[in-house]
Amino acid sequence: MAIDKNKNDRVSLTIEKELKEQCKELAELESRSLNSFIINAIKEYIKNNHKE
């Protein structure tokens, strides 16, 4: 899938190796890429904790 540079930005993220492995395992269970899993987790966090 092509990245739309007008819609998406890249960010550098540093996380603990153990947390990365946990995210990778959970992503595989959901048939997602690690990137997709992290994006979904952030969106869910915002939706559940920052209602306008």
Backbone as a printed PyTorch tensor [residue, N CA C, xyz], in Angstrom:
tensor([[[  0.8490,  -1.1780,   0.0000],
         [  0.0000,   0.0000,   0.0000],
         [  0.8950,   1.2410,   0.0000]],

        [[  0.6290,   2.1590,  -0.8800],
         [  1.4250,   3.3820,  -1.0100],
         [  1.1230,   4.3380,   0.1380]],

        [[  2.1340,   5.0840,   0.5330],
         [  1.9820,   6.0710,   1.5940],
         [  1.6540,   7.4140,   0.9680]],

        [[  0.5350,   8.0000,   1.3770],
         [  0.1250,   9.3140,   0.8970],
         [  0.8740,  10.3640,   1.7090]],

        [[  1.8910,  10.9700,   1.1220],
         [  2.7270,  11.9270,   1.8480],
         [  1.9800,  13.2010,   2.2140]],

        [[  0.8330,  13.4620,   1.5840],
         [  0.0330,  14.6260,   1.9450],
         [ -0.8190,  14.3460,   3.1750]],

        [[ -1.0380,  13.0610,   3.4900],
         [ -1.8940,  12.6790,   4.6010],
         [ -1.1110,  12.1230,   5.7910]],

        [[  0.0270,  11.5170,   5.5260],
         [  0.7830,  10.8270,   6.5700],
         [  2.1400,  11.4670,   6.8140]],

        [[  2.5780,  11.4090,   8.0630],
         [  3.9170,  11.8330,   8.4640],
         [  4.5930,  10.6540,   9.1410]],

        [[  5.8950,  10.5940,   9.0380],
         [  6.6690,   9.5790,   9.7490],
         [  7.1490,  10.1750,  11.0650]],

        [[  7.1720,   9.3350,  12.0980],
         [  7.7240,   9.7460,  13.3860],
         [  8.6940,   8.6710,  13.8580]],

        [[  9.6780,   9.1070,  14.5880],
         [ 10.6150,   8.1710,  15.1940],
         [ 10.1330,   7.9050,  16.6110]],

        [[ 10.0530,   6.6440,  16.9820],
         [  9.5190,   6.2650,  18.2880],
         [ 10.5090,   5.3280,  18.9650]],

        [[ 10.8850,   5.6460,  20.1850],
         [ 11.7830,   4.7840,  20.9410],
         [ 10.9910,   4.1560,  22.0810]],

        [[ 10.9320,   2.8140,  22.0860],
         [ 10.2250,   2.1000,  23.1470],
         [ 11.1160,   0.9740,  23.6650]],

        [[ 10.7980,   0.4920,  24.8530],
         [ 11.5480,  -0.6200,  25.4290],
         [ 11.3970,  -1.8530,  24.5450]],

        [[ 12.4450,  -2.6450,  24.4580],
         [ 12.4210,  -3.8360,  23.6110],
         [ 11.3060,  -4.7900,  24.0190]],

        [[ 11.0820,  -4.9390,  25.3250],
         [ 10.0260,  -5.8290,  25.8060],
         [  8.6470,  -5.3470,  25.3550]],

        [[  8.4130,  -4.0380,  25.4190],
         [  7.1340,  -3.4830,  24.9730],
         [  6.9490,  -3.6960,  23.4760]],

        [[  8.0160,  -3.5280,  22.7180],
         [  7.9400,  -3.7600,  21.2730],
         [  7.5580,  -5.2050,  20.9850]],

        [[  8.1630,  -6.1390,  21.6910],
         [  7.8510,  -7.5550,  21.4770],
         [  6.4050,  -7.8550,  21.8440]],

        [[  5.9130,  -7.2630,  22.9260],
         [  4.5110,  -7.4500,  23.3120],
         [  3.5860,  -6.9170,  22.2240]],

        [[  3.8940,  -5.7490,  21.7030],
         [  3.0770,  -5.1570,  20.6400],
         [  3.1190,  -6.0110,  19.3840]],

        [[  4.2980,  -6.5300,  19.0350],
         [  4.4190,  -7.3870,  17.8540],
         [  3.5690,  -8.6450,  18.0020]],

        [[  3.5930,  -9.2620,  19.1860],
         [  2.8030, -10.4680,  19.4280],
         [  1.3150, -10.1700,  19.3260]],

        [[  0.8820,  -9.0720,  19.9200],
         [ -0.5320,  -8.6990,  19.8580],
         [ -0.9440,  -8.3430,  18.4340]],

        [[ -0.0660,  -7.6780,  17.7140],
         [ -0.3530,  -7.3290,  16.3190],
         [ -0.5580,  -8.5920,  15.4920]],

        [[  0.2870,  -9.5890,  15.7010],
         [  0.1490, -10.8480,  14.9670],
         [ -1.1730, -11.5270,  15.2880]],

        [[ -1.5930, -11.4890,  16.5510],
         [ -2.8740, -12.0840,  16.9370],
         [ -4.0470, -11.4060,  16.2270]],

        [[ -3.8950, -10.1210,  15.9440],
         [ -4.9420,  -9.3510,  15.2650],
         [ -4.7090,  -9.2630,  13.7620]],

        [[ -3.7350, -10.0000,  13.2570],
         [ -3.3820,  -9.9830,  11.8260],
         [ -3.1000,  -8.5600,  11.3420]],

        [[ -2.3440,  -7.8210,  12.1280],
         [ -1.9660,  -6.4460,  11.7980],
         [ -0.4510,  -6.3450,  11.7260]],

        [[  0.0100,  -5.3030,  11.0680],
         [  1.4320,  -4.9700,  11.1480],
         [  1.6550,  -4.2660,  12.4850]],

        [[  2.8990,  -4.1860,  12.8960],
         [  3.2180,  -3.4760,  14.1320],
         [  2.7820,  -2.0170,  14.0230]],

        [[  3.0390,  -1.4000,  12.8780],
         [  2.6500,  -0.0060,  12.6540],
         [  1.1360,   0.1720,  12.7910]],

        [[  0.3840,  -0.6980,  12.1470],
         [ -1.0730,  -0.6230,  12.2040],
         [ -1.5750,  -0.8180,  13.6300]],

        [[ -0.9650,  -1.7470,  14.3570],
         [ -1.3580,  -2.0000,  15.7410],
         [ -1.1450,  -0.7580,  16.6040]],

        [[  0.0180,  -0.1250,  16.4640],
         [  0.3330,   1.0580,  17.2670],
         [ -0.6030,   2.2140,  16.9220]],

        [[ -0.8680,   2.4280,  15.6380],
         [ -1.7910,   3.4930,  15.2280],
         [ -3.1780,   3.2440,  15.8080]],

        [[ -3.6480,   2.0020,  15.7180],
         [ -4.9600,   1.6610,  16.2510],
         [ -5.0040,   1.8720,  17.7670]],

        [[ -3.9480,   1.4840,  18.4700],
         [ -3.8960,   1.6600,  19.9230],
         [ -3.9670,   3.1430,  20.2950]],

        [[ -3.2560,   3.9820,  19.5700],
         [ -3.2800,   5.4250,  19.8400],
         [ -4.6720,   5.9960,  19.5710]],

        [[ -5.2800,   5.5990,  18.4560],
         [ -6.6310,   6.0870,  18.1340],
         [ -7.6350,   5.6670,  19.2000]],

        [[ -7.5650,   4.4140,  19.6600],
         [ -8.4790,   3.9270,  20.6990],
         [ -8.2630,   4.6760,  22.0130]],

        [[ -7.0070,   4.9380,  22.3500],
         [ -6.7040,   5.6810,  23.5730],
         [ -7.3270,   7.0770,  23.5140]],

        [[ -7.1410,   7.7550,  22.4000],
         [ -7.6970,   9.1040,  22.2440],
         [ -9.2190,   9.0570,  22.3050]],

        [[ -9.8200,   8.1060,  21.6090],
         [-11.2810,   7.9750,  21.5860],
         [-11.8380,   7.7370,  22.9920]],

        [[-11.1600,   6.9040,  23.7720],
         [-11.6650,   6.5270,  25.0930],
         [-11.3020,   7.5020,  26.2050]],

        [[-10.3050,   8.3410,  26.0020],
         [ -9.8290,   9.1920,  27.0880],
         [ -9.9140,  10.6880,  26.8310]],

        [[-10.2340,  11.0720,  25.6240],
         [-10.2520,  12.5000,  25.2960],
         [-11.4770,  12.8430,  24.4610]],

        [[-12.6290,  12.5870,  25.0430],
         [-13.8750,  12.8770,  24.3360],
         [-14.1300,  14.3740,  24.3540]],

        [[-14.5810,  14.8870,  23.2340],
         [-14.8560,  16.3320,  23.1450],
         [-16.3010,  16.6090,  23.4250]]])
